Amino acid sequence: MDDAVKQVVTVFGSVDVLVNTAAILRSSPLEDLRLDEWQTALNINITGYFLMSQRFGKQMIAQKKGTMSIFQPWHRTSLRLIVVLIAPLKLR
């Protein structure tokens, strides 16, 4: 992941915006959900956001600028994106 930050900075000069959108949805009822499916969902939906925000956030703090957005998909009858968080970084 640190390589991704370096590549973005090399190509574009800085990291201005991070948009976290990766997520998976499981449609099985909770009582039928296997533990490995649950763990995969947590790894992608929560840990993935954390790691990307942490890595790219360090670069944004060093630059003294940057914005992060997290879009979480929710499922009922159709997939739609809802803005959960739009957070300017606290710059030191």
N, C-alpha and C positions, 0 to 999 in steps of 0.2 A: 504494500500500500504506500509506503514511503516513496517507492519508485514512481507511483502515479503522481504524487505531489511534485516530485522533481521534474517529471516530464511536462506537466502543465506549466510550471514556472519556466522551463526551458523554451517551450513553444510560445507561450502567451505573455511571459514576463512577470505575471503575478496571478494570484487566485483571488478573484473578486467575489464570486458567488459559489456556494455549494448547495445543490438541490438534492436532497436525499429522497429517493423515490422507490428504491428496491423493496419489494415485499412479496410474500407468498400468502395465499389464502387456502384454507382447507375447508371443504364443504361438508365433511362428515360430522355427525353429532359428537359432542364431547365424550360421551360414554363409549364411542367407537374409535376415537382417535388413539392411534398408537403412540407410545412414548417417543420413538424416533421421529415421528412426524411433528410432534410438539417441540422437540429439541431443535429440529431443523427450522421451524417457524421462528422460534426465539432467536436462533443464531442469525438468521437473515433479517428479521423484522426489528430486532432490538440491538443485538450486538453489532450488526453491520452498520446501523446508524451511528452508534457510539464510536466505532473505530474510524469511520470516515470523518465524522465531526472532529474527533480528537486530532487526527493527522492533518487534515486541511486547516483546522482551527489554529494549530501551532504556527502554520505558515501565515495565516491571516493576522495573528497577533504580532508576529515579527514584522509584518508589513504595516501594521497599525491601521488596517482597513479590511473589511470583508463582511459578508452577510451569509447566513445559513438559513435554509428553508427545509422543512420536513413535510412531505406529502405522504399521508397514510391512506392506502386504499381501504375502503370499507365495502362490504358486500351484503346486499339484501336481494333485490331483484336484478340489479346490474352493478357493474363496477363503476365507482365514481371516486374522484380524488377530492379530498377535503384538506384544507390547510390546517395543520395541527399547531404548527409553530413557525413563526418567522422571527428570528432573533438576531439583532445586530450583536456582534461580539463585544464583550467588555475589553477594551484595549488598554494595555498597561502603559 
